[in-house]
Amino acid sequence: LKVATCRESNSIIARVEDTGPGIPADVLPRLFNQFYTTKPEGEGTGLGLSICRSILQEHGGNIEAANRTQGGAVFTFRLPVAANQPTITREPPRPPLSKDRWRVLIVDDEPSVRAVVKAMLAYHGHVVDEARSPEHALEILKNQMFDLVISDMRMPGMTGPELYKKVTDLGISKPFLFITGDSMNASTRSFLEGGHTTFLLKPFNPNDLMQAVDRLMTSSPAA
């Protein structure tokens, strides 16, 4: 393992290199995607590198990964050099007003996905509950009121569209927001293009999620 730092123009560059097998070509383009992991199911969340990139980008920097020509991988970190300027105290983003706070049910079989989406929504003042499966969601929806349901498309036992149909068949009219990485599947695309729901493609960041939620709730008669 080799670590080197240098300054290029107005940036500080740090490179971390190794002499291992490198990064597979099919993995490299998705390495920083949220929820993408090469670890066995249950052993990785696919969030570590995406969080690293988000932190660097929030500070005006970035992180890149590549394979070395002589073998191994290299990660390059880039951060801007801070100018000697007076410290400016910025007011942190404020959550929405109380009238814009909604009660949301998240449906996903992956605990890490539920945790991330819940944290994003709770930060903006929304009240969030979780369902570990579509069947669990149905039981919750029969007994509790929600303003919005956020559901994965593909889950064991019952798909997101099947959950949506069962909910509407029960006479429960609630806006649905689907999160999916399967937009090229023909049946998925046909359902999403039906116009009855809104969807958000993985990977997404907090701004993507909140904009999708705001658009859906603003346009929904039930909002």
N, C-alpha and C positions, 0 to 999 in steps of 0.2 A: 504494500500500500504506500502510495506517495502523495503527499500534500504540498502544493505550491501556491503562493500568493504573489500578486503583482498589481501594479496600477497601470491602467490603460486610459489615457485621456482623463475623463472625469468619473471613472469607475474603478472600484476595487474588484479584482478578479481572484477567485480561489478555485483551484482545480484539484480534484481528488481522483487518483488513478489507481487501478489495480492490474494484476497480470493474470486474472482468471479467464474463464471461457467467453466473457463478453455478454452482451444482451441479445437474445434472439431477435431476428429481423421482424417477426410478427408481433413481438412484445414492445419493441422500442416506440412505435407511434402512440401506444396507449399507456405508456409507463406512468404518466402523471394524471391519468383520468381518475376521477372519483370512483370508488368502489371496484376498481380493477385490481385484481391480485392474481399471482401465479401460485399462491399457496393453496393447500387442500382446503376444502370447505370447512368452515369453523375455525380455521387457524389464522386467517388474515382478513382485515376489513377493507383493504384497498384504499386507505385514507392517508397513510403516512406521507407519501411523496406529494400527493395533491395538496395537503395542508402545508408542507414545506414550500411549495411553489406559491401558494396563496399568500403566505407570510412575506416572502421575498417581493412579490408583486405589490403588496400593500406598501412596501418601503421603496417602491420605484425600481426594483431589481428583477431578477429572473433566475431560473435554473434550467440547465439543459443537460441532456445525457447523450452520449455517443459511444461508439466502439473505437478503440485505438487500432491503427493499422498494424501495429506489431503485436496485437492481442490484448485482451482485457477491455475494461470499460473506463470511461472518464465522465465525471460529473463536473460541470462548470457553474459556479455561483457568481453572479454579478450584482453588485450594489453600488449606487451612486455615492460619490463623495459628498458629504454634507458641507454646505457653505457656512461660513461664520456669520450667521444671521441671528437677530434677536428671537428668542423663543416665543412662539405664538400659541396661546392656549386656545384650542378649538373645542367647542361644545360637542360632546358625543351625540351621535344620531339619536333622536327621540323616538320611542315607540309610537304607534298610531294613537289617536285619541280613542277614548273608551268606546265611542260609537262605531269604530272600525275594528274592534277586537272581536274575533270570531272563535267559536268552539269548533275544533278540527279533530277528526278521527283519521289516524294514519294506519293504513293496512299494508303490511309487508312481512314476509316470512323471515327476512334478514334483520336481526336485532340491531346491527350496526347502522343500517339504512334508516330504521325507525329513529334511532338515537340522534343521527345527524339532522334529519328533517325536523324532528321535534325541537332540537336546540335552535335551529334557524327560525322557526315560527315563534317559539317562546321568547326569543330575544326581542321580537317586535310586539310582544304583549298578548299574543294569542294563547288561548287555553287549549292544550293538546292532550288527547288520549291516544292509546295505542291498541291495535289489534294484531295478534301474531299470525292470523290466518283469515281468509274470507269467511270461514264458518264462524270464527270468533267475532268478526265484525258484524255478521248478521244478528248474533245474539245481543251484542251491545246496542245496535241500531233499533232493535225491537223495544228496548227499554229506556233509551236515553236520546236526547235531542242534540243534534249537531248542525252547524251551519254549512259545513264542507267536509267531504270525504276525499282524502288523498290516498290513492291505491297504486300498487305495482300492477303491471299487466299480467305477468306470468308468475304463478305461484303453484305449489303442489296442491293437488286436489281440486282446486277451483281457480279459474282464471279471473282477472280483473273484470273483463266484459261479462262473464257469467255472474259475478257478484253484483254488478250494476243492474243486470236484468232482474235478478232475484229481489233486489232492493226496490226497484220500480214496480215489480209485480206485487209487492207488499203494500203498495200505495205510499211509500216513503219517497217523497220528491226532494232530493238534495243534490246540489252541484257536486260533480265528481271531477277531480283532477288526477289524471293518470301520469305516472312516471315510468318511462320505458327506455330500454336500449335496443329494442327489437322493432324499430320502425320499418324495416325492410320486409318483414314477414307479411305475406299477402293478407292473411286474415286479420292481423293486427292493424295494418294500414286501412283496410276496408272498414273496420269498426271505428277507428279514430277519425276517418274522413266522413263518417256519417253525420257529423255536426251536432251530436247530442252531448258531447263531452269535450274537455280541453286536455291536452297532453303536454308533457315536458320531457324532452329527450335527455338521457344521461350521456355524458356527465353534465351537471349543472352547478352553478354557484348560488350563494344566498340571494343575490340580486335577481337571478333568473327565476328562482322559486317565488320570491315575493311579488315580482311583476306578474307572473302567471296567476298567482292567487288573487291579486288585486283586480286583474282583468276579468277573471271568472266571476268574482263576487260582485263586481260593479255591473256586469252585464246580466247577472242572474236575477230573475224575478223574485227569487227567494232570499236574495241578499238584503 
